[in-house]
């Protein structure tokens, strides 16, 4: 009888083991792997290579990218790593830059950084500090400002500029490159709206608190320029700056399918099918630049001098950002505003 009882107990234990698993400690289930903190796409060598970049800046006006300007950007990377930063979109630049333009670089990587938390991510900062060329894609510049300004990412970007990395951007990515910039934090604004009220709530200007490319000090850029009739709003931006800062502000407007490539010595070359416009405010402040009132800035009909440089496949020179003056023989015109109306002469 004792023998039968032992067999029965052994049998029951076997059944319990089969049904319930091991009688060992109940270990927690292994946590699933965490998704990556950010999205990136890379082509080329994923190992960082260190080269000495050649510096400069690329201001692209949006629309179709200008091959010659993007080759210039790649050449300034000097065989190093190219980083595309964007707050929306995908990896459309990777193959284009790495395989289609005929300039050899170590890698092209696109980072999708679409929230402010990612601007303090250690891997993101490491990639930025290892890049010889950095280019901002188009989209909405308010996202760049909201997500990147006053963050470790902005500090890392400025470190790379000081180290000689070439910096560039197109459309919204170009809008943030000036040390003064239209942030679009309250949406866009048309030329008519800006001229009718240079203190329109949509005119949100950032000043000396984001990217610090020395070539673009005291300079506000604008894009899709004559394609979207933005000359008038650009004039209003300069009027605000002249009124508030007591300086002679500068502006660079770039048409679509056009890009301005500026070497570290300040010499500008314009590529593409449109034109670039270099605006310099006069020393005379606007006569009327007040909230709710149409802009009047006549200054003897010379409120802002404007030098238009047409783009070309080979690249057109004729303007120096260091002096903000055109070369000898290049024609300069003047723009001014009278009671909210833009006048060109």
Order of alpha helices (4+ residues) and beta strands (2+ residues): alpha-beta-beta-alpha-beta-alpha-beta-alpha-beta-alpha-alpha-beta-alpha-beta-alpha-beta-beta-alpha-beta-beta-beta-beta-beta-beta-beta-beta-beta
